[in-house]
């Protein structure tokens, strides 16, 4: 899924590839629910695909708050 770039363009392209991959996987597996762990952009691709496919999602962890300085 991930390209070898952490630039905004690379991340956006990686998200697109992720959505494609998750769409195919969700169609093949037809899960009753998708459990999401974390809050990185890779998880966003899974969440977007699940939303469009009308697969319920559960998010169980989002990381530590770093606060604003």
C-alpha positions as CSV (number, residue, x, y, z in Angstrom):
1,X,0.0,0.0,0.0
2,X,2.6,2.5,1.0
3,X,4.9,4.3,-1.4
4,X,8.4,5.1,-0.3
5,X,7.6,8.8,0.2
6,X,6.3,10.7,3.2
7,X,5.6,13.9,1.3
8,X,2.0,15.1,1.1
9,X,1.8,13.9,-2.5
10,X,3.3,10.5,-1.6
11,X,0.9,10.1,1.4
12,X,-2.1,11.1,-0.8
13,X,-1.1,8.5,-3.4
14,X,-0.7,5.9,-0.7
15,X,-4.2,6.6,0.6
16,X,-5.6,6.1,-2.9
17,X,-3.8,2.8,-3.2
18,X,-5.0,1.8,0.2
19,X,-8.6,2.5,-0.6
20,X,-8.3,0.4,-3.7
21,X,-6.8,-2.5,-1.8
22,X,-9.3,-2.3,1.1
23,X,-12.3,-2.0,-1.3
24,X,-11.2,-5.3,-3.0
25,X,-10.6,-7.0,0.4
26,X,-13.9,-5.9,1.9
27,X,-15.7,-7.1,-1.2
28,X,-14.0,-10.5,-1.0
29,X,-14.4,-11.0,2.7
30,X,-17.7,-9.3,3.4
31,X,-17.1,-8.8,7.1
32,X,-19.8,-8.1,9.6
33,X,-17.6,-5.4,11.2
34,X,-14.2,-3.9,10.7
35,X,-12.2,-3.2,13.9
36,X,-9.7,-0.3,13.4
37,X,-6.6,0.1,15.5
38,X,-4.8,3.4,15.5
39,X,-5.2,6.7,13.9
40,X,-2.7,6.9,11.1
41,X,-3.5,7.7,7.5
42,X,-3.4,4.0,6.6
43,X,-6.4,3.4,8.9
44,X,-8.2,6.3,7.1
45,X,-8.1,4.3,3.9
46,X,-9.7,1.3,5.6
47,X,-12.3,3.5,7.3
48,X,-13.2,5.2,4.0
49,X,-13.6,1.9,2.2
50,X,-15.7,0.5,4.9
51,X,-18.0,3.5,5.0
52,X,-18.6,3.3,1.3
53,X,-19.2,-0.5,1.5
54,X,-21.5,0.1,4.5
55,X,-19.4,-2.1,6.8
56,X,-19.8,-1.0,10.4
57,X,-16.5,0.0,12.0
58,X,-15.2,0.0,15.6
59,X,-12.2,2.2,16.5
60,X,-10.4,0.9,19.6
61,X,-7.3,3.1,20.0
62,X,-6.1,6.5,18.8
63,X,-2.7,7.1,20.4
64,X,-1.5,9.4,23.0
65,X,-2.4,13.1,23.0
66,X,0.7,15.2,22.6
67,X,-1.0,18.5,23.4
68,X,-0.2,21.8,21.8
69,X,2.9,23.8,22.7
